[in-house]
Amino acid sequence: MPSNWLIAAGLILPGVMTGIGAIPALFAKNVSRKWLDAMLGFAAGIMLAATCFSLILPSIEFGGGHLVAVLVTAAGIFVGALMIDVIDYFAPHEHLLSKHHEGVPSDSLKRIWLFVIAITIHNIPEGMAVGVAFGSNNISHGLAVAIGIGLQNFPEGLAVAVALMREKYSAKKAFLIAALTGLVEPVMAFLGFGLVRLFSPALPFVLALAAGAMLFVIVDEVIPETSGGGNERIASYALIIGFIIMMILDITLG
């Protein structure tokens, strides 16, 4: 496949995997909280390894590997986390499993939109990560990130659909919502890719920006969602397995 087509596919397909992952919800009558926690833990592990090996380390490397490069990376991580924190603070949303509302009283927006906004916030850094990885002029590195994010989107899509079904949405509607929320990732991927290509000297900072955004989502959203259901140990092992798989992917492909 020509490189341009390969890059385009890599930017688009991870977001599509959210919808593909939601397909089993059309047929499954029930998915236990234990499996939901395990799937989200696995997704957190993939995201954490992608943050470390595919974003932070390349950011330092592209910056020259010296102290200044480390400081630029540190600044990017902080700004990325702050960016998602601001969006998270001002955008009304509802957490996936805990049903905790943020931003507005629970009756001021339809619950479906609270879910959609929360999932959209969650997907912003994932799309950015894929885009900046491909924008680094290393297609194999971009593919590693795209495959990793796609892998974690699969169980995440199912978790989102099942959570919506538990809120009395039909399986078909839950599937459509989960699939549509994944579309923000290609948008952010193309945005991140274009940003890096237009301002190539900013690559170390933008890589770190995506890393900081991912870290904030992992710590503030994903891991807390796996707590409180009595399945913390299972979720922890799932996180470690996801981390190992993404680490192997990054070393093998990147």
For each residue, the residues with C-beta under 8 A, 3 or more apart:
1: 5 6 9
2: 5 6
3: 6 7 139
4: 7 8
5: 1 2 8 9
6: 1 2 3 9 10 139 143
7: 3 4 10 11 134 139 142 193
8: 4 5 11 12
9: 1 5 6 12 13
10: 6 7 13 14 130 134 139 142 143 146
11: 7 8 14 130 131 134 146 186 189 190 193
12: 8 9 15 16 186 189
13: 9 10 16 17 146 150
14: 10 11 17 126 127 130 146 149 150 153 185 186 189
15: 12 18 123 127 153 182 183 184 185 186 189
16: 12 13 19 20 182 186
17: 13 14 20 21 149 150 151 153 154 157 182
18: 15 21 22 123 153 154 156 157 160 178 179 181 182 185
19: 16 22 23 157 175 178 179 180 182
20: 16 17 23 154 157
21: 17 18 24 153 154 155 156 157 158 178
22: 18 19 25 26 157 158 160 161 174 175 178 179
23: 19 20 26 27 175
24: 21 27 28 158
25: 22 28 31 158 161 162 165 171 174 175 178
26: 22 23 171 172 175
27: 23 24 171
28: 24 25 31 162
29:
30:
31: 25 28 35 36 158 162
32: 35 36
33: 36 37 97 229 231
34: 37 38 229 231 234
35: 31 32 38 39
36: 31 32 33 39 40 97 159 162 163 229
37: 33 34 40 41 97 225 226 229 231 232 234 235 238
38: 34 35 41 42 231 234 235 238
39: 35 36 42 43 155 156 158 159 238
40: 36 37 43 44 96 97 155 156 159 222 225 226 235 238
41: 37 38 44 45 223 226 234 235 236 237 238 239 242
42: 38 39 45 46 152 155 238 239 241 242
43: 39 40 46 47 152 153 155 156 159 222 242
44: 40 41 47 48 218 222 223 226 235 239 242
45: 41 42 48 49 152 238 239 240 241 242 243 244 245 246
46: 42 43 49 50 148 149 151 152 242 243 245 246
47: 43 44 50 51 126 149 152 214 217 218 222 242
48: 44 45 51 52 215 218 239 242 243 246
49: 45 46 52 53 54 148 242 243 244 245 246 247 250
50: 46 47 53 54 55 129 145 148 149 214 246 250
51: 47 48 54 55 56 129 211 214 215 218
52: 48 49 55 56 57
53: 49 50 56 57 246 247 250 251 254
54: 49 50 51 57 58 129 133 141 144 145 148 250 254
55: 50 51 52 58 59 129 132 133 145 207 208 210 211 214
56: 51 52 53 59 60 73 77 207 208 211
57: 52 53 54 60 61
58: 54 55 61 62 133 136 141 207
59: 55 56 62 63 69 72 73 76 203 204 205 207 208 211
60: 56 57 63 65 69 70 73 204
61: 57 58 65 69
62: 58 59 69 136 203 204 207
63: 59 60 66 68 69 70 72 73 204
64: 68 69
65: 60 61 69
66: 63 69 70
67: 70 71
68: 63 64 71 72
69: 59 60 61 62 63 64 65 66 72 73 204
70: 60 63 66 67 73 74
71: 67 68 74 75
72: 59 63 68 69 75 76 204 205 208
73: 56 59 60 63 69 70 76 77 204 205 207 208 211
74: 70 71 77 78 208
75: 71 72 78 79 205 208
76: 59 72 73 79 80 204 205 206 207 208 209 211 212
77: 56 73 74 80 81 208 209 211 212 215
78: 74 75 81 82 212
79: 75 76 82 83 209 212
80: 76 77 83 84 125 208 209 210 211 212 213 214 215 216
81: 77 78 84 85 212 213 215 216
82: 78 79 85 86 212
83: 79 80 86 87 209 212 213
84: 80 81 87 88 121 124 125 212 213 216 217 220
85: 81 82 88 89 216 220
86: 82 83 89 90
87: 83 84 90 91 121 124
88: 84 85 91 93 102 121 216 220
89: 85 86 102 103
90: 86 87 103
91: 87 88 103 117 121
92: 101 102 103 104 108 109 114 117
93: 88 101 102 103 114 115 117 118 121
94: 99 100 101 102 106 111 114 115 118
95: 98 99 100 102 118 221 224 225
96: 40 115 118 119 159 160 163 221 225
97: 33 36 37 40 163 225 226 228 229
98: 95 224 225 228
99: 94 95
100: 94 95
101: 92 93 94 104 105 106 114
102: 88 89 92 93 94 95
103: 89 90 91 92 93
104: 92 101 108 109
105: 101 108
106: 94 101 111 114
107:
108: 92 104 105
109: 92 104 113 114
110: 113 114
111: 94 106 114 115 167
112: 115 116 164 169 177
113: 109 110 116 117
114: 92 93 94 101 106 109 110 111 117 118
115: 93 94 96 111 112 118 119 160 163 164 167 177
116: 112 113 119 120 177 180 181
117: 91 92 93 113 114 120 121
118: 93 94 95 96 114 115 121 122 221
119: 96 115 116 122 123 160 178 181
120: 116 117 123 124 181 184
121: 84 87 88 91 93 117 118 124 217 221
122: 118 119 126 217 221 222
123: 15 18 119 120 126 127 181 182 184 185 188
124: 84 87 120 121 127 128 184 188 213
125: 80 84 128 129 188 210 213 214 216 217
126: 14 47 122 123 129 130 149 152 153 185 188 214
127: 14 15 123 124 130 131 184 185 186 187 188 189 191 192
128: 124 125 131 132 188 189 191 192 209 210 213
129: 50 51 54 55 125 126 132 133 145 149 192 210 211 214
130: 10 11 14 126 127 133 134 142 145 146 149 185 189 192
131: 11 127 128 134 135 188 189 190 191 192 193 194 195 196
132: 55 128 129 135 136 192 193 195 196 203 206 207 209 210
133: 54 55 58 129 130 136 138 141 142 144 145 146 207
134: 7 10 11 130 131 139 142 145 146 189 193
135: 131 132 142 192 193 194 195 196 197 203 206
136: 58 62 132 133 141 142 196 203 207
137:
138: 133 141 142 254
139: 3 6 7 10 134 142 143
140: 143 144 253 254
141: 54 58 133 136 138 144 145 250 253 254
142: 7 10 130 133 134 135 136 138 139 145 146
143: 6 10 139 140 146 147 253 254
144: 54 133 140 141 147 148 249 250 252 253 254
145: 50 54 55 129 130 133 134 141 142 148 149 250 254
146: 10 11 13 14 130 133 134 142 143 149 150
147: 143 144 150 151 249 253
148: 46 49 50 54 144 145 151 152 245 246 249 250
149: 14 17 46 47 50 126 129 130 145 146 152 153 185
150: 13 14 17 146 147 153 154
151: 17 46 147 148 154 245 246
152: 42 43 45 46 47 126 148 149 155 156 242 246
153: 14 15 17 18 21 43 126 149 150 156 157 182 185
154: 17 18 20 21 150 151 157 158
155: 21 39 40 42 43 152 158 159
156: 18 21 39 40 43 152 153 159 160
157: 17 18 19 20 21 22 153 154 160 161 178 179 182
158: 21 22 24 25 31 39 154 155 161 162 178
159: 36 39 40 43 96 155 156 162 163
160: 18 22 96 115 119 156 157 163 164 174 177 178 181
161: 22 25 157 158 164 165 171 174 175 177 178
162: 25 28 31 36 158 159 165 166 174
163: 36 96 97 115 159 160 166 167
164: 112 115 160 161 167 169 173 174 177 178
165: 25 161 162 168 169 170 171 174
166: 162 163
167: 111 115 163 164
168: 165
169: 112 164 165 173 174 177
170: 165 173 174
171: 25 26 27 161 165 174 175
172: 26 175 176
173: 164 169 170 176 177
174: 22 25 160 161 162 164 165 169 170 171 177 178
175: 19 22 23 25 26 161 171 172 178 179
176: 172 173 179 180
177: 112 115 116 160 161 164 169 173 174 180 181
178: 18 19 21 22 25 119 157 158 160 161 164 174 175 181 182
179: 18 19 22 157 175 176 182 183
180: 19 116 176 177 183
181: 18 116 119 120 123 160 177 178 184
182: 15 16 17 18 19 123 153 157 178 179 185
183: 15 179 180 186 187
184: 15 120 123 124 127 181 187 188
185: 14 15 18 123 126 127 130 149 153 182 188 189
186: 11 12 14 15 16 127 183 189 190
187: 127 183 184 190 191
188: 123 124 125 126 127 128 131 184 185 191 192
189: 11 12 14 15 127 128 130 131 134 185 186 192 193
190: 11 131 186 187 193 194
191: 127 128 131 187 188 194 195
192: 127 128 129 130 131 132 135 188 189 195 196 206 210
193: 7 11 131 132 134 135 189 190 196 197
194: 131 135 190 191 197 198
195: 131 132 135 191 192 198 199 202 206
196: 131 132 135 136 192 193 199 200 202 203 206
197: 135 193 194 200
198: 194 195
199: 195 196 202 203 206
200: 196 197 203
201:
202: 195 196 199 205 206
203: 59 62 132 135 136 196 199 200 206 207
204: 59 60 62 63 69 72 73 76 207 208
205: 59 72 73 75 76 202 208 209
206: 76 132 135 192 195 196 199 202 203 209 210
207: 55 56 58 59 62 73 76 132 133 136 203 204 210 211
208: 55 56 59 72 73 74 75 76 77 80 204 205 211 212
209: 76 77 79 80 83 128 132 205 206 212 213
210: 55 80 125 128 129 132 192 206 207 213 214
211: 51 55 56 59 73 76 77 80 129 207 208 214 215
212: 76 77 78 79 80 81 82 83 84 208 209 215 216
213: 80 81 83 84 124 125 128 209 210 216 217
214: 47 50 51 55 80 125 126 129 210 211 217 218
215: 48 51 77 80 81 211 212 218 219
216: 80 81 84 85 88 125 212 213 219 220
217: 47 84 121 122 125 213 214 220 221 222
218: 44 47 48 51 214 215 221 222 223
219: 215 216 223
220: 84 85 88 216 217 224
221: 95 96 118 121 122 217 218 224 225
222: 40 43 44 47 122 217 218 225 226
223: 41 44 218 219 226 227 235 239
224: 95 98 220 221 227 228
225: 37 40 95 96 97 98 221 222
226: 37 40 41 44 97 222 223 229 231 232 235
227: 223 224 232 235
228: 97 98 224
229: 33 34 36 37 97 226 232
230:
231: 33 34 37 38 226 234 235
232: 37 226 227 229 235 236
233: 236 237
234: 34 37 38 41 231 237 238
235: 37 38 40 41 44 223 226 227 231 232 238 239
236: 41 232 233 239 240
237: 41 233 234 240 241
238: 37 38 39 40 41 42 45 234 235 241 242
239: 41 42 44 45 48 223 235 236 242 243
240: 45 236 237 243 244
241: 42 45 237 238 244 245
242: 41 42 43 44 45 46 47 48 49 152 238 239 245 246
243: 45 46 48 49 239 240 246 247
244: 45 49 240 241 247 248
245: 45 46 49 148 151 241 242 248 249
246: 45 46 48 49 50 53 148 151 152 242 243 249 250
247: 49 53 243 244 250 251
248: 244 245 251 252
249: 144 147 148 245 246 252 253 254
250: 49 50 53 54 141 144 145 148 246 247 253 254
251: 53 247 248 254
252: 144 248 249
253: 140 141 143 144 147 249 250
254: 53 54 138 140 141 143 144 145 249 250 251
